Amino acid sequence: MMRFRRTALLVVLVTARASADAKVDWARALVIADGIGVADRHAPSPAVARGTSRRAAEDAAKKQIAAKLAELPVAAGGRVGEAKDGDRKARLARAIDDAITLAAEPETDGAWRVTMAVPIEGIRQAMAGPREVGADGDHGPQVVVVEGVNAKPAVGWKIGALEAPTLWVSAIPDWARSAPHAKAKSAKAGVIDVPGSDATAATLFVIVMKP
């Protein structure tokens, strides 16, 4: 008489949800979202459930970020989500896929709660391509504070002819007070006009909006 060994098949079911809508932090140049991966209560242990719930939490956060990114205004006009070019859309998808983890907290029952973010500069580069740097590298100050800007935060503002990471603030942060300052003359058609050469070589702009 032949005997057959019974094999148990374990299926771990994981659900995920976003704990709140994604938010845009222009002062940190980040789009941020929380995600929760809810563990399967039938998993044999929290450790088993935790392995899949972390990925589910990250996917939930990235989904919220993708929806928020599509709504972001572009300095020259339109929205990020209106991009039609296939290469551009692929670069945007990679930027979301490469979201960074700001926080991750395991729960005792095997669930995960994570906070993910995509840098707005990553979105700008996905839209326009990486900023070109000359063979001799960058020169001049790394940070320039541009004051008196009469414009709203958006992706892809140029400071003169230069595109670089931008932080949009209502007041100069303490760490930037000693940086070179420049005064904006105008802001239109995606370009902030800054007379003089002080701002042309910066690798980060702190944009101070008019009150």
C-alpha positions in Angstrom: 0.0 0.0 0.0 1.5 3.3 -1.1 1.5 6.3 1.3 1.4 9.9 0.2 2.9 12.7 2.2 0.6 15.6 2.6 2.2 18.9 1.8 0.9 22.1 3.3 0.8 25.2 1.1 1.1 28.4 3.0 -0.3 31.5 1.4 0.4 34.8 3.2 -2.1 37.4 2.2 -1.1 41.0 2.7 -3.2 44.1 2.3 -1.8 47.6 2.2 -3.1 51.1 2.6 -1.9 54.7 2.6 -2.4 56.3 6.0 -2.9 59.7 4.5 -2.6 61.6 1.3 0.9 62.4 0.0 2.2 65.9 0.8 4.6 68.2 -1.0 7.3 69.8 1.2 8.8 72.5 -1.0 11.1 73.7 1.8 12.7 70.2 1.8 12.1 69.6 -1.9 10.4 66.3 -1.2 7.1 64.6 -2.0 6.3 62.4 1.0 3.7 59.7 1.7 3.1 57.1 4.4 2.1 53.5 3.7 1.0 50.6 5.9 1.4 47.0 5.1 -1.1 45.0 7.0 0.1 41.5 7.9 -2.0 38.4 7.3 -3.4 37.2 10.6 -3.1 33.6 9.5 0.7 33.8 9.0 2.5 31.3 11.3 4.5 34.1 12.9 4.9 37.9 12.8 8.4 37.4 11.3 6.9 35.5 8.3 4.2 38.2 7.8 6.7 41.0 8.2 8.6 39.9 5.1 5.8 40.7 2.7 4.0 43.5 4.6 7.1 45.8 4.3 7.0 45.6 0.5 3.2 46.2 0.5 3.7 49.3 2.7 6.3 50.7 0.4 4.1 50.0 -2.7 1.2 51.8 -1.0 3.3 54.9 -0.3 4.8 55.0 -3.8 1.3 54.8 -5.3 0.3 57.9 -3.3 3.5 59.7 -4.3 2.9 58.9 -8.0 -0.6 60.4 -7.8 0.7 63.6 -6.1 3.6 64.0 -8.5 1.2 63.9 -11.4 -0.5 67.1 -9.9 2.7 69.1 -9.5 2.9 72.3 -11.5 5.7 72.7 -14.0 7.3 76.2 -14.0 7.0 76.6 -17.8 3.4 75.5 -17.7 1.3 72.4 -17.3 1.5 69.5 -14.9 4.0 66.7 -14.4 1.4 64.1 -15.2 0.8 65.6 -18.6 4.1 64.4 -19.9 3.6 62.5 -23.2 7.1 61.6 -24.1 7.7 57.8 -23.6 11.3 58.3 -22.3 10.2 61.0 -19.9 7.4 58.9 -18.5 9.9 56.0 -18.1 12.3 58.3 -16.2 9.4 59.5 -14.0 8.5 55.9 -13.2 12.1 55.1 -12.2 12.2 58.1 -10.0 9.1 56.9 -8.1 10.6 53.3 -8.0 13.7 54.7 -6.4 11.8 56.5 -3.6 13.9 56.9 -0.5 12.8 55.6 2.9 12.5 58.3 5.6 11.2 56.1 8.3 10.2 52.4 8.7 8.6 51.0 11.8 7.7 47.3 12.2 4.6 46.5 14.3 4.5 43.6 16.8 1.8 41.8 14.7 4.0 41.7 11.6 2.8 44.8 9.9 5.0 47.7 8.7 4.5 51.4 8.6 6.8 53.3 6.3 7.4 56.9 5.2 8.7 57.3 1.6 9.8 60.3 -0.3 10.8 61.3 -3.9 13.1 64.4 -4.2 11.6 67.0 -6.5 15.0 67.5 -8.1 14.7 63.8 -9.2 11.4 64.7 -10.9 13.0 67.8 -12.6 15.8 65.6 -14.0 13.3 63.0 -15.1 11.4 65.8 -17.0 14.4 67.7 -18.4 17.3 65.3 -18.2 20.3 65.6 -15.8 22.0 69.0 -15.4 25.2 69.1 -17.5 28.4 69.9 -15.6 31.5 71.1 -17.5 34.7 69.2 -17.7 36.2 71.4 -15.0 33.2 70.9 -12.7 31.1 73.4 -10.8 32.5 76.8 -9.7 31.4 79.5 -7.3 29.2 79.1 -4.2 27.4 75.8 -3.6 24.4 77.6 -2.1 22.8 80.9 -3.2 19.9 82.5 -1.6 17.6 84.2 -4.1 15.3 86.7 -2.4 12.1 88.5 -3.4 10.8 85.9 -5.8 7.2 86.7 -6.9 6.3 83.2 -8.1 4.8 80.0 -6.8 6.8 76.8 -6.2 6.9 74.5 -9.2 9.1 71.9 -10.9 11.9 73.1 -13.2 12.3 76.8 -12.5 15.5 78.2 -14.1 17.6 80.8 -12.3 18.8 82.6 -15.4 20.0 79.9 -17.7 20.8 77.4 -14.9 18.6 74.6 -13.6 19.6 73.1 -10.2 17.9 71.9 -7.0 15.6 74.5 -5.4 14.2 74.9 -1.9 11.2 77.2 -1.6 10.9 78.9 1.8 9.1 81.8 3.4 12.2 82.8 5.4 15.9 82.2 5.1 16.9 79.1 7.2 19.6 79.6 9.7 22.1 77.3 7.8 21.8 79.5 4.7 22.2 82.9 6.3 25.9 83.1 5.5 25.4 82.0 1.9 25.7 84.6 -1.0 22.5 86.5 -1.6 20.9 87.6 -4.9 17.8 89.7 -5.6 15.3 88.5 -8.2 14.2 91.0 -10.8 11.3 89.0 -12.3 9.9 85.5 -12.6 8.0 84.5 -15.7 7.8 81.8 -18.3 9.7 79.4 -16.1 12.7 81.7 -15.6 13.7 83.7 -12.5 15.8 86.6 -13.7 18.7 87.4 -11.3 21.0 90.2 -12.4 24.7 89.7 -11.9 26.8 86.6 -11.8 26.6 85.5 -8.2 23.8 83.1 -8.8 25.0 81.5 -12.0 27.2 78.8 -10.5 25.2 77.6 -7.6 24.5 73.9 -7.1 21.5 74.7 -4.7 19.2 77.6 -4.7 17.2 78.7 -1.6 14.3 80.6 -3.1 12.7 83.1 -0.7 9.2 84.0 -1.8 7.7 87.4 -1.3 5.2 87.4 1.6 
